[in-house]
Amino acid sequence: MVYENPNSRWASPGLSVKKSADLMDLRQTTDYREQNEKTEVMAAVMPILSLVLENARGMKHFG
């Protein structure tokens, strides 16, 4: 299924490529190279899992 969003600033072409040289089976792929060039990298510190789990102990809801 392909959905066209007329309000989107981004677009990536969908491509059909052969699964192997011997078969005519096709697989659907998306070329994100142009979109990746426009994406701003955001650096962030990875949380320490043991501290996250310790702080979440006993909690029933997460938000």
DSSP file (Angstrom, degrees, kcal/mol; ACC not computed):
  #  RESIDUE AA STRUCTURE BP1 BP2  ACC     N-H-->O    O-->H-N    N-H-->O    O-->H-N    TCO  KAPPA ALPHA  PHI   PSI    X-CA   Y-CA   Z-CA
    1    1 A M              0   0    0      0, 0.0     2,-0.5     0, 0.0     0, 0.0   0.000 360.0 360.0 360.0 134.1    0.0    0.0    0.0
    2    2 A V        -     0   0    0      2,-0.0     2,-0.5    12,-0.0     0, 0.0  -0.975 360.0-165.2-119.3 129.4    1.3    3.4   -0.9
    3    3 A Y        -     0   0    0     -2,-0.5     2,-0.6     2,-0.0     0, 0.0  -0.963   8.0-151.1-116.9 124.8   -0.1    6.5    0.7
    4    4 A E        -     0   0    0     -2,-0.5     3,-0.1     3,-0.0    -2,-0.0  -0.854   5.7-161.6 -97.3 121.5    0.6   10.0   -0.7
    5    5 A N    >   -     0   0    0     -2,-0.6     3,-1.4     1,-0.1    -2,-0.0  -0.889   3.1-165.8-102.1 106.9    0.7   12.7    1.9
    6    6 A P  T 3  S+     0   0    0      0, 0.0    -1,-0.1     0, 0.0    -2,-0.0   0.671  87.0  54.0 -68.7 -14.9    0.2   16.1    0.0
    7    7 A N  T 3  S+     0   0    0     -3,-0.1     2,-0.2     2,-0.0    -2,-0.0   0.454  83.4 112.3 -96.7  -1.3    1.3   18.0    3.1
    8    8 A S    <   -     0   0    0     -3,-1.4    -3,-0.0     1,-0.1    -4,-0.0  -0.477  52.7-159.3 -77.9 141.5    4.6   16.2    3.6
    9    9 A R  S    S+     0   0    0     -2,-0.2     2,-0.3     2,-0.0    -1,-0.1   0.535  77.2  68.1 -88.1  -8.9    7.9   18.0    3.1
   10   10 A W        +     0   0    0      2,-0.0     2,-0.3     0, 0.0    -2,-0.1  -0.820  55.8 173.3-115.4 149.0    9.7   14.7    2.7
   11   11 A A        -     0   0    0     -2,-0.3    24,-0.1     2,-0.0    23,-0.1  -0.972   8.2-173.0-152.2 141.2    9.5   12.0    0.0
   12   12 A S        -     0   0    0     -2,-0.3    20,-0.1    22,-0.1     2,-0.1  -0.997  29.6-118.1-135.0 130.1   11.4    8.8   -0.7
   13   13 A P        -     0   0    0      0, 0.0    18,-2.2     0, 0.0     2,-0.4  -0.415  20.3-135.5 -71.3 139.3   10.9    6.7   -3.8
   14   14 A G  E     -A   30   0A   0     16,-0.2     2,-0.3    -2,-0.1    16,-0.2  -0.775  25.5-167.6 -89.9 138.5    9.6    3.2   -3.5
   15   15 A L  E     -A   29   0A   0     14,-3.0    14,-3.1    -2,-0.4     2,-0.5  -0.950  18.9-144.4-129.2 146.2   11.5    0.7   -5.7
   16   16 A S  E     +A   28   0A   0     -2,-0.3     2,-0.3    12,-0.2    12,-0.2  -0.958  28.3 176.2-107.3 124.5   10.9   -2.9   -6.7
   17   17 A V  E     -A   27   0A   0     10,-2.3    10,-2.7    -2,-0.5     2,-0.1  -0.916  34.9 -97.3-128.0 153.8   14.1   -5.0   -6.9
   18   18 A K  E     -A   26   0A   0     -2,-0.3     8,-0.2     8,-0.2     3,-0.1  -0.416  20.8-143.9 -68.1 141.1   14.7   -8.7   -7.7
   19   19 A K  S    S-     0   0    0      6,-2.7     2,-0.3     1,-0.2    -1,-0.1   0.874  81.9  -5.7 -72.0 -37.9   15.2  -10.9   -4.6
   20   20 A S  S    S-     0   0    0      5,-0.4    -1,-0.2     3,-0.4     5,-0.1  -0.958  70.8-108.8-150.4 167.0   17.9  -13.0   -6.5
   21   21 A A  S    S+     0   0    0     -2,-0.3    -1,-0.1     1,-0.2    -2,-0.0   0.805 115.1  47.7 -69.2 -29.6   19.4  -13.3   -9.9
   22   22 A D  S    S+     0   0    0     -3,-0.0     2,-0.2    -4,-0.0    -1,-0.2   0.793 106.5  59.4 -84.4 -29.0   17.6  -16.6  -10.6
   23   23 A L        -     0   0    0      2,-0.1    -3,-0.4     1,-0.1    -4,-0.1  -0.647  68.0-140.7-104.7 157.1   14.1  -15.8   -9.6
   24   24 A M        +     0   0    0     -2,-0.2     2,-0.1    -6,-0.1    -1,-0.1   0.222  60.4 130.3 -96.2  13.7   11.6  -13.2  -10.7
   25   25 A D        -     0   0    0     -5,-0.1    -6,-2.7    -7,-0.0    -5,-0.4  -0.460  44.5-154.4 -66.4 137.8   10.5  -12.6   -7.1
   26   26 A L  E     -A   18   0A   0     -8,-0.2     2,-0.4    -2,-0.1    -8,-0.2  -0.841   9.0-159.4-114.4 152.1   10.5   -8.9   -6.3
   27   27 A R  E     -A   17   0A   0    -10,-2.7   -10,-2.3    -2,-0.3     2,-0.4  -0.969  21.3-121.2-127.4 148.9   10.8   -7.1   -3.0
   28   28 A Q  E     +A   16   0A   0     -2,-0.4     2,-0.3   -12,-0.2   -12,-0.2  -0.751  36.6 171.4 -91.1 129.6    9.7   -3.6   -2.2
   29   29 A T  E     -A   15   0A   0    -14,-3.1   -14,-3.0    -2,-0.4     2,-0.4  -0.861  23.8-138.5-130.5 167.0   12.4   -1.2   -0.9
   30   30 A T  E     -A   14   0A   0     -2,-0.3     2,-0.9   -16,-0.2   -16,-0.2  -0.997  12.9-137.3-129.8 134.2   12.6    2.5   -0.2
   31   31 A D        +     0   0    0    -18,-2.2     3,-0.3    -2,-0.4     4,-0.2  -0.804  27.5 169.7 -93.7 105.4   15.5    4.8   -1.1
   32   32 A Y     >  +     0   0    0     -2,-0.9     4,-2.8     1,-0.2     5,-0.2   0.282  44.1 106.8 -98.1   8.9   16.1    7.0    1.9
   33   33 A R  H  > S+     0   0    0      1,-0.2     4,-1.6     2,-0.2    -1,-0.2   0.912  82.4  44.1 -59.4 -45.6   19.5    8.5    0.8
   34   34 A E  H  > S+     0   0    0     -3,-0.3     4,-1.0     1,-0.2    -1,-0.2   0.906 115.2  48.9 -66.3 -40.5   18.1   11.9   -0.1
   35   35 A Q  H >> S+     0   0    0     -4,-0.2     4,-0.9     1,-0.2     3,-0.5   0.897 108.1  54.5 -64.6 -40.2   16.0   12.1    3.1
   36   36 A N  H 3< S+     0   0    0     -4,-2.8     3,-0.4     1,-0.2    -1,-0.2   0.851 103.3  56.3 -63.1 -34.1   19.1   11.1    5.2
   37   37 A E  H 3< S+     0   0    0     -4,-1.6    -1,-0.2     1,-0.2    -2,-0.2   0.818 109.8  46.0 -65.4 -30.0   21.1   13.9    3.7
   38   38 A K  H << S+     0   0    0     -4,-1.0     2,-0.3    -3,-0.5    -1,-0.2   0.598  90.4 103.6 -88.2 -13.0   18.4   16.4    4.9
   39   39 A T     <  -     0   0    0     -4,-0.9     2,-0.5    -3,-0.4    -3,-0.0  -0.545  68.7-135.0 -77.2 130.9   18.1   14.9    8.4
   40   40 A E        -     0   0    0     -2,-0.3     2,-0.4     1,-0.0    -2,-0.1  -0.733  19.5-127.7 -85.7 128.6   19.8   16.8   11.2
   41   41 A V        -     0   0    0     -2,-0.5     2,-0.6     1,-0.0    -1,-0.0  -0.609  20.3-159.5 -77.5 130.4   21.8   14.6   13.6
   42   42 A M        -     0   0    0     -2,-0.4     2,-0.3     2,-0.0    -1,-0.0  -0.945   7.3-148.1-114.4 113.8   20.8   15.1   17.2
   43   43 A A        +     0   0    0     -2,-0.6     2,-0.3     2,-0.0    -2,-0.0  -0.602  24.5 168.8 -80.8 138.7   23.4   14.0   19.7
   44   44 A A        -     0   0    0     -2,-0.3     2,-0.4     0, 0.0    -2,-0.0  -0.990  36.8-108.8-147.6 152.6   22.2   12.7   23.0
   45   45 A V        -     0   0    0     -2,-0.3    -2,-0.0     1,-0.0     0, 0.0  -0.681  35.4-122.0 -83.4 132.5   23.6   10.9   26.0
   46   46 A M        -     0   0    0     -2,-0.4    -1,-0.0     1,-0.1     2,-0.0  -0.579  30.7-118.2 -72.7 130.3   22.5    7.3   26.3
   47   47 A P        -     0   0    0      0, 0.0     2,-0.7     0, 0.0    -1,-0.1  -0.345  25.8-108.4 -68.9 152.6   20.8    6.7   29.7
   48   48 A I    >>  -     0   0    0      1,-0.2     4,-2.0     2,-0.0     3,-0.7  -0.738  26.2-148.1 -82.9 116.0   22.4    4.2   32.1
   49   49 A L  H 3> S+     0   0    0     -2,-0.7     4,-2.8     1,-0.3     5,-0.2   0.852  93.1  56.1 -57.9 -40.5   20.0    1.2   32.0
   50   50 A S  H 3> S+     0   0    0      1,-0.2     4,-1.9     2,-0.2    -1,-0.3   0.882 109.8  46.7 -62.4 -37.0   20.6    0.1   35.6
   51   51 A L  H <> S+     0   0    0     -3,-0.7     4,-2.4     2,-0.2    -1,-0.2   0.890 111.6  50.9 -70.7 -39.0   19.7    3.6   36.9
   52   52 A V  H  X S+     0   0    0     -4,-2.0     4,-1.5     2,-0.2    -2,-0.2   0.938 112.8  45.6 -62.6 -46.3   16.6    3.7   34.7
   53   53 A L  H  X S+     0   0    0     -4,-2.8     4,-0.7     1,-0.2    -1,-0.2   0.883 111.6  52.3 -65.3 -38.0   15.4    0.3   36.0
   54   54 A E  H >< S+     0   0    0     -4,-1.9     3,-0.7    -5,-0.2    -1,-0.2   0.915 111.5  46.2 -63.7 -43.0   16.2    1.3   39.6
   55   55 A N  H 3< S+     0   0    0     -4,-2.4    -1,-0.2     1,-0.2    -2,-0.2   0.766 112.7  51.2 -70.6 -25.2   14.1    4.5   39.2
   56   56 A A  H >< S+     0   0    0     -4,-1.5     3,-2.2    -5,-0.2    -1,-0.2   0.538  79.1 125.5 -89.4  -7.1   11.3    2.6   37.6
   57   57 A R  T << S+     0   0    0     -4,-0.7     3,-0.1    -3,-0.7    -3,-0.0  -0.293  81.0   9.5 -57.7 128.9   11.1   -0.1   40.3
   58   58 A G  T 3  S+     0   0    0      1,-0.3    -1,-0.3     2,-0.0     2,-0.2   0.313  95.3 132.2  85.6  -8.2    7.5   -0.4   41.6
   59   59 A M    <   -     0   0    0     -3,-2.2    -1,-0.3     1,-0.1     3,-0.1  -0.509  35.8-173.5 -77.9 145.5    6.0    1.8   39.0
   60   60 A K  S    S+     0   0    0      1,-0.2     2,-0.4    -2,-0.2    -1,-0.1   0.613  71.3  43.9-108.8 -20.9    2.9    0.7   37.2
   61   61 A H        -     0   0    0      0, 0.0     2,-0.4     0, 0.0    -1,-0.2  -0.980  64.0-164.8-129.2 139.0    2.5    3.4   34.7
   62   62 A F              0   0    0     -2,-0.4    -6,-0.0     1,-0.1     0, 0.0  -0.953 360.0 360.0-122.2 141.9    5.2    5.0   32.5
   63   63 A G              0   0    0     -2,-0.4    -1,-0.1     0, 0.0     0, 0.0   0.392 360.0 360.0-142.5 360.0    4.9    8.2   30.6
